[in-house]
Amino acid sequence: MLGITETEEDTDWGEKTVPQLGNTTLDRIHQSMILFAAGRSEALKRFLVDEGAGNDQRFWGLAQALSALYPTGTDEKRWVDGVLARKKGLGF
């Protein structure tokens, strides 16, 4: 059986940069979840507001659907719920 090998360097979640917008709505939700998980609230705000990820209503609809699908108590549910909790405060 072949083992899994690393093809990319580990991501430094503490970086001060904001990632480029992902190609799909799901990519953008995952990016926002990673920023939330890393405690990078200012970068999350820039990603959603300045970079425009939060301007797409499909983003919020899919995030809500993922929240409903993730099992209670999982990190992923906590992360997507954290992103959704910022929606109103950011003016969306």
Buried (B, 14 or more C-beta within 10 A) or exposed (E): EEEEEEEEEEEEEEEEEBBEBBEEBBBBBBBBBBBBBBEBEEBBBBBBBEBEBBEBEEBBEBBBEBBEEBEEEEEBBBBBBBBBEBBEEEEB
